Amino acid sequence: MNVAEIQAALGQIYALPNGRQKAERLELLATAAKAVEDRSLEAEVLLTLIRAYEYSAERDRMPVVFGRLLRIHDDFPAEVGPLSHTIHWTLKWMSYSLVCNPAVPLATTYRWLDELQNRYRQRGFSPRPVLGLRALLAQNLGDQEAAAAAMESSISAPRDEMADCDACERNDWGTWRARAGDDAGALDFWAPVISGERSCAEEPHRVLAKALLPLLRTGRTEDARSAFLRGYSLVRHNVSLRESVGHHIEFCALTGNEARGLELLNEHASWLTEEHEEVSQRVGFVSGVIVLLRRLAMLGYGGILIGDRTLGTTLARLEQEIGELCARYDARNGSTVFSERVAKRLAQEPLVNRLPLGIPATLPQPAGHTVPAPPKRTDATLDDLVVEARRLSETRHPHADGAWERVAASAGPLPETVAAEVEHSRAIAQLNSDPGAAYDALLAVADRFSGLADTAKALAARAAAALARFQTGDRTGGEALAESVTAQAGSAYAAGELTSGEYLTVRRAGPLIAMAALGQRENPAEAELRATRALVEAELAVAEELAVTERTAMYHDLLARIFFALGDADGARAHLKAAVTDYVEAGQPWRAADPAALLGELALRDDDPKAAEDFASKAVAYGGDLLPHDQAAQLSSLLVEAISRQPGRERDLVGAALSAAARWDGLSEPDTLHTTFTAARAYHNLERHAEAVALFEDVMPRVEIPYDAPVIAMTRKQYGASLRELGRHREAAEQFLKGAELVQDNSDERVMYAELAWSAAQALQYSGQTVEAMAAYQRAALLWTELGQLTPRVRCLRSAAWLLRWMGEPDSEEHRESEQPGIAEMRAVLTELEGLAERSPSEEVLAELAETREQLEQLIEYDDYDYDDYDDEKADE
């Protein structure tokens, strides 16, 4: 082959995809290039071959080719001189590949690092990048002292043309500190990259992925969520950033988002079986996947399919692969440092129970069977179980019934007293579902306790039976039984057979029946309300005299509801606050959640969102994981509403709204979507547009569910604006146009229609859809005319004039003797404004007149004007 043929072949090879075929073609071409006289051409072919090896996971082949390239460079400096900078830059990246490649012996790696250092020193380059590579190698070998010395020297060395960009360097510095266990130090180095102050083609993509867990471990939960929402879209489907995808999958596994992690994995399932890729990237990706798969297997999902294999089978294969890869690194490094680092990563436990990240995802059910619940503790003795069940029962804990069922399920016969307590628990559980059966069971268990000489439990069971009898529809019988058992309790208490708490437990039957009777009436008579109030107040007085706070709390709670029915809101508030205080003092904070939530609703009604937030937050904290799912969801929405009414609280609103979305999942799709949209809008208002777009993308396909047309239009407007800020103008235009369609026939939303038409025009213009943009500008101008809005109308017309000029052919024959396109339109705007200025010289008119004159001058001098500098369409922002 001659020089021309080699050059032509090289041009064709450039277009080939990376892989073995491309490398083979270049290997043949390198042989041909060696035979011609053009050493510059041979060097160019070798450089291309080195890059092909890098991108086809054949980096162990690079040193031989690079040795040949350096000899050419040294022997023929005049011919190869123009490529010298590229050769020495590529030498740095080849050296990095050698450091990370277990197929390259350490001796070879050290020799090339020395070569790099010598050549940089000879040419006056800073040792900064060389020291950074030595620090990386020392980290891989487990020599933290040498790593620290080299990295600190690298950081202090001067920057020059061979240094990586600041964003990439900060990635390396932070990685060094993170591997040393210094999360705070890593985040300090990464801070300018995370904030967007420093960036490049692959940053902040990689840093955001690496920072996920350090942010979480240092308590920066909201920042960790933000890094996920911003970062995943940057690395998604980018094969050269597969290690970063692995970090995002791992983050999902450790934050209670296993279903979302599985979604991410399924999007990249083809990567699980790909071969011939860069080994360190493979380790990073597969390690993150194994963390997720182990977590799913522990939760009982080993049978679900990933591709055409079960999760368990996939996990076993990947664990074998990662073991083999780690063994290669250990063999190369002469230590187990690498495998120990990976093993520590794979053994991580979740850092939080649940960190909501957007629309909740759902794990699939394995074919043919349900997912088993995680195993419960089985080493407790019967005595341990009974003690725990009694403790929970004494505090009216929601898990008391379950504790007694664990007692019932224990091996061996139960003692008679314990068996009676189990039956009592089961009978109480039937009160609402089958009060007749509960009544019979409670009387039977009362007799059983009497036979055991347990007066307190026997009377408590009969008191509960009175309530059950009322619930069967026999109010008279229920009240009579309650009165009878209360009298018996009084006698037993006087005889010292009951404690104060046991006595009051029996006495509550009467007040509870009275309250239940009120609840059966839609509008109870005031006389009945006042009679019930007197009864409950009398019981409250007894409870206060005997200092039993769990009973005073209950009666304050009941009185609050009676006061509401009587129209005494202030009295209700007082009793609610007393109920909250007493429930907490009695060690039953979960029962304080209801009155605290009611206080929050009252505060919102009184337009005091800060107080409402305080009460709602306390209610959430009091309830913890003990509240029914629907009650927890409603509390979360109350908190969202309270925060949303406070200006400047958008950051807090994000977390509250996403937590609410997670709680509504499976209960109410409209509420799930609404709270997720609330979080997206909060990010939009914070100008955190990447996070906003990530959430909008999740929920926008279902926007019609929670909203009517005008609200959907506004939501699309916000989504489009965030897309525009990210430079995604074509997608932004689509959102603006869809929003405009929704309100185009709504006479009450003409301003929004005009705004959306104008925004669509700008987005269409910047996405290169000039014809559509022109039509949209003209439509927006007409709408602003109908609305009598001068400034936006004039700006739309000026934008249209510029667009005409830009679309025109300034040097065409038809325009040589006439005005260029757009100038006549701009003159028409100017003439109109001059007329307005004479008739009504307002500040608005004069400002637009001056701007139009300036833009007309620029339009006339279009050949010397940079169209991209024109920002008239941004003047309204």
Secondary structure by P-SEA (a helix, b strand, c coil): ccaaaaaaaaaaaaaccccaaaaaaaaaaaaaaaacccaaaaaaaaaaaaaaaaaaccccccaaaaaaaaaaaaacccccccaaaaaaaaaaaaaaaaaacccccaaaaaaaaaaaaaaaaaacccaaaaaaaaaaaaaaacaaaaaaaaaaaaaacccccccccaaaaaaaaaaaaaaaccaaaaaaaacccccccccccaaaaaaaaaaaaaaaaacaaaaaaaaaaaccccccccccaaaaaaaaaaaaaaccaaaaaaaaaaaaccccccccccaaaaaaaaaaaaaaaaaaaaacccccccccccaaaaaaaaaaaaaaaaaaaaaaaccaaaaaaaaaaaaccccccccccccbbbbbcccccccccccccccccaaaaaaaaaaaaaacccaaaaaaaaaaaccccccaaaaaaaaaaaaaaaccccaaaaaaaaaaaaaaaaaacaaaaaaaaaaaaaaaaaaaccaaaaaaaaaaaaaaaaaaaaaccccaaaaaaaaaaaaaaaaaaaaacccccaaaaaaaaaaaaaaaaaaaaaccaaaaaaaaaaaaaaaaaaccaaaaaaaaaaaaaaaaaacccccaaaaaaaaaaaaaaaccaaaaaaaaaaaaaaacccccaaaaaaaaaaaaaaaaacccaaaaaaaaaaaaaaaaccccaaaaaaaaaaaaaaaaaacaaaaaaaaaaaccccccccccaaaaaaaaaaaaaaaaaacaaaaaaaaaaaaaaacccccccaaaaaaaaaaaaaaaaaacaaaaaaaaaaaaaaaaaaacccaaaaaaaaaaaaaaaaaccccccccccccccaaaaaaaaaaaaaaaaaccccaaaaaaaaaaaaaaaaaaacccccccccccccccc
